Amino acid sequence: MAHSHGSGGCSCAAEREEDPERGFAYGLFRRIDLAKLTCLNESREGSGRLVFRAWEERGDRTQFVESDDDEELLFNIPFTGNVKLKGIILMGDDDCSHPSEMRLYKNMNHMCFDDTSREADQVFSLNRDIHGELEYPTKIARFSNVYHLSIHISKNFGAEKTKIYYIGLRGEWTEAHRHEVTLCNYEIAPNPADHRIKQTSTQMPFIS
């Protein structure tokens, strides 16, 4: 987003308050299954869910998640359908508690910290963002069919704990067709009862 820094002063504050198009673009939080979202190493149970909200509400400093034992956090985010993820915003404080690295993993349900040793699908080095305006674009080809996203905050700028106020997700959502997949799997799997019927069908042609 472009900002005006001319002699008349900075218009960033006005833009932060009045940008309905960007607010609409960052609407994927509505497609998160919040009841099943988990955040490992959060200091307060359930606080990890609070950072996924409307872009217009990102400035609410009463809603945040803070790490507990160390600086790491691990979000497991299930979606209610399939997502093409295009960009992420992460907002923190202007101090050392702000995350400095973010690692993304797609379609790995129930990740734990032991799983983060494997190669991530994408890694970002983060800058401090206290206004929630820096977007980190994803590799869209790699994140074009995501039903579960894990975000690993692996480190911050040197503090003992990490603090996050807002995480915004931009992309496209489509409804998952799970019933069709289930039907296909059922038809592909051989059923012994079907074979027995076929073997006797020549003798009993009227049995259905």
Summary of the structure (lengths in Angstrom):
residues: 208
radius of gyration: 22.9
end to end distance: 66.1
largest distance: 94.5
contacts: 579
relative contact order: 0.20
helix: 25%
strand: 31%
